Amino acid sequence: MRHPIDMWRFVLLCFILTIPSWSILAPTSLRAEAGHVGYGPISPVFFSSAESDAIETGNATTLPTWSAFDLRNFWMRADLRVRPEWRNGVCFGGGPPIAGACNSLNQSGSGTGAHSGRHADDFFIQQWARIGLGYDPSPNLNFYVEVQDSATWGGSGDPIGRNQGDASTHNCGSQQAGQCRLGIRAGYMLARNLAGIDGLSAKIGRQYVVFGNQRLFGHFDWANTGYSHDGIMLSYTTAAFDTKLGWFRNSETDLGQASPGGSLAPNLLTCNPEANSSATCNPALAQHATDAGGDVDLVVFHSQIRSILRMIVEPYYVLYSNRLPERANPGQYLPKSASQLRHMVGLRLEFRAGNWDFTHEAAYQFGRSADGFDFDNRRNLRINAWASGTWLGYTWYTNRWKPRVAIGFDYASGDGDSNCVTPGGNLARSCGGNANTFENFFPTNFLHVGYMLNGAWRNSVQPQVNVQARPTARDHIELWALRKYLASARDNWYRGSQGPLIFSGSDNRTTHIGDELDIAWSHMFADGKVSLSIIYGHFFSGPYIKHQLGTSADQDWGIVQLWTNF
């Protein structure tokens, strides 16, 4: 039987491929977007000022025929960011993290104490350089490619100094094979006014997927790589609403990247240890190596309704179909775990009246997921998860500093049996028949969980207060205080990248993780083309950290960020 996701893909592809070339008319429009849309309510000034909302609409007009190539239709954008970052007390007085976690799971599926060692600290410098090249052969057709160099200073070198280290290695890292710094962040074709219908467009290729306040889908430019997705996005835009329908392939097992073999190449294993590694692939992980449908797909429907006075309403639906074998990524505590069919329905509301602003978003997830115990790939767990996020703010617009005060409350469900499968695959305890941990998908989490990224929209309860002001037209200051709890005491504390930061014990009853205080200052200069940001965060350890790790040290974090663009 054909998978439901295959039917979605078939309909979208047929729609795109059957559009005749003569249907691309010539409306008035601006240059194609670089994929960026609004950054949410918290401190947008920390992002490049060159990024703006996309303009994809326009009324059809009669324009002269454009030549096959016209240099005037070529455009580019570029930015460079350098950011030193340090973190003191990475694991709150314990040893350094392993795979991002400050402790481990034992064979009974319970979180251990802190890793051996004391007072793990970090300091590194990251840099990215991005160049976007666009060409508009007509007002209704755009081609765009964005090349990104994501670098960690010294990251390509060998830690024992062989082969001249980083100075002679300019592409992939030798410390971690395959960790290359140069890539394509975006590469797509954008066709507007399809079939002569004003406002109907299709974007095909690698692209940004950004919705609302980016709680679920964002660019995540705070990270040094960010998110982008391979697929097709259809959009229909009017003055009253903007509706999008997209299909994206998140994982492909039939063919490797840039493979010359085509369909004659063997299907990929679902495990792939690094070169020169002593690790070996478990044959169970490759049980679907010959299955053409053993992939991961994402279908997104999103609509923004702007016809209601002073309000924006955004309903959405997401289908996440992960058809990898259940042993490929078995832990329920892992984001986007294998062998699941997850549906999500949600709604975001934004209301503004005078000096007040109010934002609320709620989402519910349902479906089926495998438990990770066996090799039968049976989806025998019922997904039942939900989350909500709320902000209420007041801004004194007539005051010279334009101060703003806001209070917020976020919740995301957890599951006390999320650690029912240990990394070794041993049966620890029952999964309880449910998979209730909320899936955070692809968010820009630092907008919502604090700049230290000690959290995710996943097994969390988070009240918060935020104060912002603009002392001058070029300066922005912010004070952000957050209190963090677990929604389920036996589920884990998840970091911004959504993996566990601390595994919870099977008998844990303590939910107060701790408190975070962030202070940020940003200054724009060089006609807004350069921004300098300094951010400091302090995390006050709570009883959960002391109970679980056996340590109680606080954590400090800070960055100095220079971002220039044109």
MISE-30378 format. One record per residue (C-alpha): x, y, z; residue number from 1; residue in three letters. Coordinates in steps of 0.25 Angstrom, whole numbers. Layout:
MISE-30378
SITE      c1      c2      c3   num   residu
SITE       X       Y       Z   NUM      ALA
...
This chain:
MISE-30378
SITE      c1      c2      c3   num   residu
SITE       0       0       0     1      MET
SITE       5      14      -3     2      ARG
SITE      10      22       8     3      HIS
SITE       1      34      11     4      PRO
SITE      13      43      10     5      ILE
SITE      16      38      -4     6      ASP
SITE       2      43      -8     7      MET
SITE       5      57      -3     8      TRP
SITE      19      57     -10     9      ARG
SITE      12      52     -23    10      PHE
SITE       1      63     -23    11      VAL
SITE      12      74     -21    12      LEU
SITE      21      69     -31    13      LEU
SITE      10      67     -42    14      CYS
SITE       5      81     -39    15      PHE
SITE      19      87     -41    16      ILE
SITE      23      79     -53    17      LEU
SITE      10      81     -61    18      THR
SITE      11      96     -60    19      ILE
SITE      14     101     -75    20      PRO
SITE      25     111     -76    21      SER
SITE      16     122     -83    22      TRP
SITE       8     123     -70    23      SER
SITE      19     131     -63    24      ILE
SITE      14     145     -65    25      LEU
SITE      21     158     -61    26      ALA
SITE      16     165     -49    27      PRO
SITE      23     177     -41    28      THR
SITE      31     171     -30    29      SER
SITE      44     173     -23    30      LEU
SITE      56     164     -23    31      ARG
SITE      54     150     -17    32      ALA
SITE      55     148      -2    33      GLU
SITE      67     142       4    34      ALA
SITE      58     133      12    35      GLY
SITE      57     142      25    36      HIS
SITE      44     146      32    37      VAL
SITE      41     152      45    38      GLY
SITE      50     148      57    39      TYR
SITE      39     148      68    40      GLY
SITE      37     158      80    41      PRO
SITE      50     157      87    42      ILE
SITE      62     165      83    43      SER
SITE      62     164      68    44      PRO
SITE      74     174      69    45      VAL
SITE      84     163      71    46      PHE
SITE      82     159      56    47      PHE
SITE      87     165      43    48      SER
SITE      80     177      39    49      SER
SITE      80     173      25    50      ALA
SITE      70     162      27    51      GLU
SITE      56     166      23    52      SER
SITE      42     161      21    53      ASP
SITE      40     154       7    54      ALA
SITE      31     161      -3    55      ILE
SITE      25     150     -12    56      GLU
SITE      12     157     -17    57      THR
SITE       9     168     -28    58      GLY
SITE      -2     171     -38    59      ASN
SITE       1     167     -52    60      ALA
SITE       5     178     -62    61      THR
SITE      11     178     -76    62      THR
SITE      26     180     -76    63      LEU
SITE      36     179     -87    64      PRO
SITE      42     165     -90    65      THR
SITE      55     163     -82    66      TRP
SITE      68     158     -89    67      SER
SITE      73     144     -86    68      ALA
SITE      84     150     -77    69      PHE
SITE      84     164     -72    70      ASP
SITE      94     168     -62    71      LEU
SITE      84     178     -56    72      ARG
SITE      76     166     -51    73      ASN
SITE      88     160     -43    74      PHE
SITE      89     164     -28    75      TRP
SITE      96     159     -16    76      MET
SITE      96     160      -1    77      ARG
SITE     107     156       9    78      ALA
SITE     109     156      24    79      ASP
SITE     121     152      33    80      LEU
SITE     119     149      48    81      ARG
SITE     130     146      58    82      VAL
SITE     126     142      72    83      ARG
SITE     135     138      84    84      PRO
SITE     127     130      94    85      GLU
SITE     131     124     108    86      TRP
SITE     123     116     118    87      ARG
SITE     128     114     132    88      ASN
SITE     123     102     140    89      GLY
SITE     117      95     127    90      VAL
SITE     112      83     136    91      CYS
SITE     110      91     148    92      PHE
SITE     122      86     155    93      GLY
SITE     123      73     149    94      GLY
SITE     132      67     138    95      GLY
SITE     131      71     123    96      PRO
SITE     118      66     116    97      PRO
SITE     117      54     107    98      ILE
SITE     109      55      94    99      ALA
SITE     103      68     101   100      GLY
SITE      99      62     114   101      ALA
SITE     105      64     127   102      CYS
SITE     101      50     132   103      ASN
SITE      97      37     126   104      SER
SITE      87      26     127   105      LEU
SITE      90      14     134   106      ASN
SITE      85       0     130   107      GLN
SITE      72       2     137   108      SER
SITE      68      14     130   109      GLY
SITE      71      24     141   110      SER
SITE      80      36     141   111      GLY
SITE      93      35     148   112      THR
SITE     101      45     155   113      GLY
SITE     111      55     148   114      ALA
SITE     122      50     139   115      HIS
SITE     135      49     146   116      SER
SITE     144      61     146   117      GLY
SITE     141      75     152   118      ARG
SITE     138      89     147   119      HIS
SITE     137      87     132   120      ALA
SITE     138     100     125   121      ASP
SITE     138     104     110   122      ASP
SITE     144     115     102   123      PHE
SITE     144     116      86   124      PHE
SITE     142     126      75   125      ILE
SITE     132     123      64   126      GLN
SITE     131     130      50   127      GLN
SITE     122     130      39   128      TRP
SITE     123     136      25   129      ALA
SITE     111     136      16   130      ARG
SITE     109     140       1   131      ILE
SITE      96     140      -6   132      GLY
SITE      95     141     -21   133      LEU
SITE      82     144     -28   134      GLY
SITE      77     146     -42   135      TYR
SITE      64     150     -47   136      ASP
SITE      62     147     -62   137      PRO
SITE      48     152     -60   138      SER
SITE      40     159     -49   139      PRO
SITE      33     146     -47   140      ASN
SITE      45     136     -47   141      LEU
SITE      56     136     -37   142      ASN
SITE      69     128     -35   143      PHE
SITE      76     128     -22   144      TYR
SITE      88     121     -16   145      VAL
SITE      94     124      -2   146      GLU
SITE     108     119       1   147      VAL
SITE     112     118      16   148      GLN
SITE     125     116      22   149      ASP
SITE     123     112      37   150      SER
SITE     136     111      44   151      ALA
SITE     141     109      58   152      THR
SITE     155     116      59   153      TRP
SITE     165     104      59   154      GLY
SITE     154      94      57   155      GLY
SITE     161      88      45   156      SER
SITE     174      85      52   157      GLY
SITE     179      72      59   158      ASP
SITE     179      74      74   159      PRO
SITE     193      68      75   160      ILE
SITE     198      78      64   161      GLY
SITE     201      68      52   162      ARG
SITE     201      73      38   163      ASN
SITE     203      88      42   164      GLN
SITE     189      87      48   165      GLY
SITE     178      97      45   166      ASP
SITE     187     106      36   167      ALA
SITE     188      95      25   168      SER
SITE     174      89      26   169      THR
SITE     164      98      21   170      HIS
SITE     152      90      18   171      ASN
SITE     148      78      27   172      CYS
SITE     152      76      41   173      GLY
SITE     163      65      44   174      SER
SITE     159      64      59   175      GLN
SITE     145      59      54   176      GLN
SITE     145      53      40   177      ALA
SITE     134      59      31   178      GLY
SITE     132      72      39   179      GLN
SITE     133      81      27   180      CYS
SITE     131      96      29   181      ARG
SITE     126     100      15   182      LEU
SITE     112      97      10   183      GLY
SITE     100     102       3   184      ILE
SITE      90     108      13   185      ARG
SITE      80     111       2   186      ALA
SITE      78     108     -13   187      GLY
SITE      65     109     -20   188      TYR
SITE      56     114     -31   189      MET
SITE      44     123     -28   190      LEU
SITE      33     125     -38   191      ALA
SITE      22     135     -35   192      ARG
SITE       8     136     -41   193      ASN
SITE       7     122     -46   194      LEU
SITE      -3     119     -56   195      ALA
SITE      -6     134     -57   196      GLY
SITE     -12     134     -43   197      ILE
SITE      -7     146     -35   198      ASP
SITE      -1     142     -22   199      GLY
SITE       1     128     -25   200      LEU
SITE      16     124     -24   201      SER
SITE      25     111     -23   202      ALA
SITE      39     111     -17   203      LYS
SITE      47      98     -21   204      ILE
SITE      60      94     -14   205      GLY
SITE      67      96      -1   206      ARG
SITE      60     108       6   207      GLN
SITE      57     114      20   208      TYR
SITE      44     110      27   209      VAL
SITE      41     120      37   210      VAL
SITE      27     122      43   211      PHE
SITE      21     131      54   212      GLY
SITE      31     134      66   213      ASN
SITE      39     122      62   214      GLN
SITE      35     113      74   215      ARG
SITE      34     101      64   216      LEU
SITE      40     105      51   217      PHE
SITE      51     116      50   218      GLY
SITE      64     119      43   219      HIS
SITE      72     117      56   220      PHE
SITE      83     127      52   221      ASP
SITE      87     128      66   222      TRP
SITE      95     115      63   223      ALA
SITE     107     115      54   224      ASN
SITE     100     107      43   225      THR
SITE      85     109      45   226      GLY
SITE      73     101      38   227      TYR
SITE      69     100      24   228      SER
SITE      61      89      17   229      HIS
SITE      60      82       4   230      ASP
SITE      47      82      -3   231      GLY
SITE      35      89      -9   232      ILE
SITE      27     101      -3   233      MET
SITE      14     105     -10   234      LEU
SITE       9     119      -5   235      SER
SITE      -4     127      -8   236      TYR
SITE      -4     141      -3   237      THR
SITE     -14     152      -3   238      THR
SITE     -16     165       5   239      ALA
SITE     -24     157      15   240      ALA
SITE     -17     144      17   241      PHE
SITE      -4     136      13   242      ASP
SITE      -5     121      12   243      THR
SITE       6     111      10   244      LYS
SITE       7      96       7   245      LEU
SITE      21      90       7   246      GLY
SITE      27      76       6   247      TRP
SITE      41      74      11   248      PHE
SITE      50      62      11   249      ARG
SITE      58      62      24   250      ASN
SITE      65      48      22   251      SER
SITE      68      40      10   252      GLU
SITE      74      26      11   253      THR
SITE      73      22      -4   254      ASP
SITE      85      30      -9   255      LEU
SITE      96      38      -3   256      GLY
SITE      99      53      -5   257      GLN
SITE     106      55     -18   258      ALA
SITE     106      40     -22   259      SER
SITE     110      38     -36   260      PRO
SITE     103      24     -36   261      GLY
SITE      89      28     -37   262      GLY
SITE      79      17     -35   263      SER
SITE      90       6     -37   264      LEU
SITE      96      10     -24   265      ALA
SITE      93       2     -12   266      PRO
SITE      84       7      -2   267      ASN
SITE      90      14      10   268      LEU
SITE      91       8      24   269      LEU
SITE      84      15      35   270      THR
SITE      97      15      43   271      CYS
SITE     110      21      38   272      ASN
SITE     122      22      48   273      PRO
SITE     132      32      45   274      GLU
SITE     144      29      37   275      ALA
SITE     156      23      45   276      ASN
SITE     146      20      57   277      SER
SITE     146       7      64   278      SER
SITE     131       7      65   279      ALA
SITE     124      -3      56   280      THR
SITE     110      -3      50   281      CYS
SITE      99     -12      57   282      ASN
SITE      93     -20      46   283      PRO
SITE      79     -17      53   284      ALA
SITE      81      -3      49   285      LEU
SITE      81      -6      34   286      ALA
SITE      69     -15      34   287      GLN
SITE      62      -6      24   288      HIS
SITE      74      -3      15   289      ALA
SITE      67      -9       3   290      THR
SITE      53      -1       6   291      ASP
SITE      51      10      -3   292      ALA
SITE      41      16       6   293      GLY
SITE      50      16      18   294      GLY
SITE      52      31      19   295      ASP
SITE      48      43      27   296      VAL
SITE      37      54      21   297      ASP
SITE      31      66      26   298      LEU
SITE      18      72      21   299      VAL
SITE      14      86      26   300      VAL
SITE       2      94      25   301      PHE
SITE       2     108      30   302      HIS
SITE      -8     120      28   303      SER
SITE      -7     134      33   304      GLN
SITE     -20     142      34   305      ILE
SITE     -19     157      35   306      ARG
SITE     -33     161      32   307      SER
SITE     -37     163      47   308      ILE
SITE     -35     177      53   309      LEU
SITE     -22     178      61   310      ARG
SITE     -20     162      61   311      MET
SITE     -12     152      54   312      ILE
SITE     -17     138      54   313      VAL
SITE      -8     126      49   314      GLU
SITE     -14     112      49   315      PRO
SITE      -5     101      44   316      TYR
SITE      -4      86      42   317      TYR
SITE       9      78      42   318      VAL
SITE      11      63      38   319      LEU
SITE      25      57      42   320      TYR
SITE      26      43      36   321      SER
SITE      39      36      40   322      ASN
SITE      40      22      34   323      ARG
SITE      54      18      39   324      LEU
SITE      55       5      46   325      PRO
SITE      52       7      61   326      GLU
SITE      66       3      65   327      ARG
SITE      73      14      57   328      ALA
SITE      69      25      67   329      ASN
SITE      62      17      78   330      PRO
SITE      61      26      91   331      GLY
SITE      48      33      93   332      GLN
SITE      57      44     100   333      TYR
SITE      63      47      86   334      LEU
SITE      57      58      77   335      PRO
SITE      50      52      65   336      LYS
SITE      52      38      69   337      SER
SITE      51      27      58   338      ALA
SITE      39      20      53   339      SER
SITE      28      30      56   340      GLN
SITE      16      36      50   341      LEU
SITE      13      49      57   342      ARG
SITE       2      59      54   343      HIS
SITE       2      73      60   344      MET
SITE      -9      84      60   345      VAL
SITE      -7      97      65   346      GLY
SITE     -11     112      66   347      LEU
SITE      -4     125      68   348      ARG
SITE     -11     138      72   349      LEU
SITE      -4     152      72   350      GLU
SITE     -12     164      77   351      PHE
SITE      -8     178      78   352      ARG
SITE     -16     190      84   353      ALA
SITE      -9     203      87   354      GLY
SITE       3     200      96   355      ASN
SITE      -1     186      99   356      TRP
SITE       3     173      91   357      ASP
SITE      -1     159      94   358      PHE
SITE       4     146      87   359      THR
SITE      -1     132      90   360      HIS
SITE       2     119      83   361      GLU
SITE      -3     105      86   362      ALA
SITE       0      92      79   363      ALA
SITE      -5      78      81   364      TYR
SITE       2      65      75   365      GLN
SITE      -4      51      73   366      PHE
SITE       0      39      65   367      GLY
SITE       8      26      67   368      ARG
SITE      22      23      70   369      SER
SITE      31      11      72   370      ALA
SITE      36       8      86   371      ASP
SITE      50       4      81   372      GLY
SITE      51      -9      88   373      PHE
SITE      50     -19      77   374      ASP
SITE      53     -20      62   375      PHE
SITE      38     -21      57   376      ASP
SITE      36      -6      55   377      ASN
SITE      23      -7      61   378      ARG
SITE      18       7      65   379      ARG
SITE      12       2      78   380      ASN
SITE      13      15      86   381      LEU
SITE       2      26      85   382      ARG
SITE       7      40      84   383      ILE
SITE      -1      50      93   384      ASN
SITE       7      63      95   385      ALA
SITE       4      78      95   386      TRP
SITE      10      91      98   387      ALA
SITE       6     106     100   388      SER
SITE      14     119     100   389      GLY
SITE       9     132     104   390      THR
SITE      14     147     105   391      TRP
SITE       7     159     110   392      LEU
SITE      15     172     108   393      GLY
SITE      14     187     110   394      TYR
SITE      22     198     102   395      THR
SITE      23     212     106   396      TRP
SITE      25     217      91   397      TYR
SITE      25     232      95   398      THR
SITE      36     231     105   399      ASN
SITE      50     234      99   400      ARG
SITE      55     220     103   401      TRP
SITE      43     213      98   402      LYS
SITE      43     203     110   403      PRO
SITE      36     190     109   404      ARG
SITE      32     181     120   405      VAL
SITE      26     167     117   406      ALA
SITE      23     154     125   407      ILE
SITE      22     141     119   408      GLY
SITE      18     126     122   409      PHE
SITE      22     114     114   410      ASP
SITE      18      99     116   411      TYR
SITE      22      87     108   412      ALA
SITE      18      73     113   413      SER
SITE      28      62     117   414      GLY
SITE      27      47     119   415      ASP
SITE      32      40     131   416      GLY
SITE      35      27     123   417      ASP
SITE      44      35     113   418      SER
SITE      56      27     117   419      ASN
SITE      50      13     115   420      CYS
SITE      61       9     105   421      VAL
SITE      76      11     109   422      THR
SITE      87      14      99   423      PRO
SITE      91       0      99   424      GLY
SITE      77      -5      95   425      GLY
SITE      74     -12     108   426      ASN
SITE      60     -13     113   427      LEU
SITE      60      -4     125   428      ALA
SITE      45      -1     128   429      ARG
SITE      32      -1     121   430      SER
SITE      29      12     112   431      CYS
SITE      15      12     118   432      GLY
SITE       9      11     105   433      GLY
SITE      10      26     102   434      ASN
SITE      20      36      96   435      ALA
SITE      16      49     103   436      ASN
SITE      29      57     101   437      THR
SITE      26      69      92   438      PHE
SITE      34      70      79   439      GLU
SITE      40      83      77   440      ASN
SITE      43      81      62   441      PHE
SITE      53      92      56   442      PHE
SITE      51     104      65   443      PRO
SITE      60     117      68   444      THR
SITE      60     113      83   445      ASN
SITE      69     125      88   446      PHE
SITE      57     134      86   447      LEU
SITE      49     126      96   448      HIS
SITE      57     119     106   449      VAL
SITE      68     129     110   450      GLY
SITE      81     133     103   451      TYR
SITE      89     122     110   452      MET
SITE      80     111     103   453      LEU
SITE      78     103     115   454      ASN
SITE      65      98     111   455      GLY
SITE      55      95     100   456      ALA
SITE      40      95      98   457      TRP
SITE      40      80     103   458      ARG
SITE      37      75     117   459      ASN
SITE      37      89     122   460      SER
SITE      30      99     131   461      VAL
SITE      35     113     130   462      GLN
SITE      30     126     135   463      PRO
SITE      38     139     131   464      GLN
SITE      40     154     131   465      VAL
SITE      46     162     121   466      ASN
SITE      50     177     121   467      VAL
SITE      55     184     108   468      GLN
SITE      59     199     105   469      ALA
SITE      66     207      94   470      ARG
SITE      74     218     101   471      PRO
SITE      78     223      87   472      THR
SITE      74     220      73   473      ALA
SITE      86     211      71   474      ARG
SITE      86     204      85   475      ASP
SITE      77     193      91   476      HIS
SITE      78     187     105   477      ILE
SITE      70     176     111   478      GLU
SITE      68     169     124   479      LEU
SITE      62     155     124   480      TRP
SITE      59     146     136   481      ALA
SITE      54     132     135   482      LEU
SITE      50     121     145   483      ARG
SITE      51     107     140   484      LYS
SITE      43      94     144   485      TYR
SITE      41      80     138   486      LEU
SITE      27      77     134   487      ALA
SITE      30      62     137   488      SER
SITE      40      60     148   489      ALA
SITE      44      46     142   490      ARG
SITE      46      52     128   491      ASP
SITE      59      59     125   492      ASN
SITE      64      74     125   493      TRP
SITE      66      77     110   494      TYR
SITE      76      87     104   495      ARG
SITE      73      97      93   496      GLY
SITE      77      86      82   497      SER
SITE      66      77      89   498      GLN
SITE      75      66      93   499      GLY
SITE      76      63     108   500      PRO
SITE      85      73     117   501      LEU
SITE      82      64     129   502      ILE
SITE      76      50     130   503      PHE
SITE      66      49     141   504      SER
SITE      66      38     151   505      GLY
SITE      54      28     150   506      SER
SITE      51      32     164   507      ASP
SITE      52      47     163   508      ASN
SITE      42      56     169   509      ARG
SITE      49      69     169   510      THR
SITE      45      78     157   511      THR
SITE      51      92     160   512      HIS
SITE      63      92     151   513      ILE
SITE      68     106     154   514      GLY
SITE      67     121     150   515      ASP
SITE      74     129     139   516      GLU
SITE      77     143     138   517      LEU
SITE      82     149     124   518      ASP
SITE      87     163     122   519      ILE
SITE      89     168     107   520      ALA
SITE      94     181     100   521      TRP
SITE      94     183      85   522      SER
SITE     100     195      77   523      HIS
SITE      98     198      62   524      MET
SITE     108     206      55   525      PHE
SITE     113     208      41   526      ALA
SITE      99     212      36   527      ASP
SITE      93     200      42   528      GLY
SITE     102     190      34   529      LYS
SITE     110     186      47   530      VAL
SITE     105     182      60   531      SER
SITE     113     179      73   532      LEU
SITE     106     171      84   533      SER
SITE     110     167      98   534      ILE
SITE     102     157     105   535      ILE
SITE     104     151     119   536      TYR
SITE      96     140     126   537      GLY
SITE      96     134     140   538      HIS
SITE      89     121     143   539      PHE
SITE      86     119     158   540      PHE
SITE      86     104     161   541      SER
SITE      73      98     167   542      GLY
SITE      70      86     175   543      PRO
SITE      68      77     163   544      TYR
SITE      82      79     158   545      ILE
SITE      88      76     172   546      LYS
SITE      79      64     174   547      HIS
SITE      82      58     160   548      GLN
SITE      97      62     158   549      LEU
SITE     101      62     172   550      GLY
SITE     107      76     169   551      THR
SITE     101      90     171   552      SER
SITE     111     100     165   553      ALA
SITE     105     111     157   554      ASP
SITE     108     114     142   555      GLN
SITE     113     126     135   556      ASP
SITE     112     129     120   557      TRP
SITE     115     140     111   558      GLY
SITE     118     145      97   559      ILE
SITE     123     157      89   560      VAL
SITE     118     157      75   561      GLN
SITE     122     165      63   562      LEU
SITE     112     164      51   563      TRP
SITE     114     172      38   564      THR
SITE     106     171      26   565      ASN
SITE     102     178      13   566      PHE
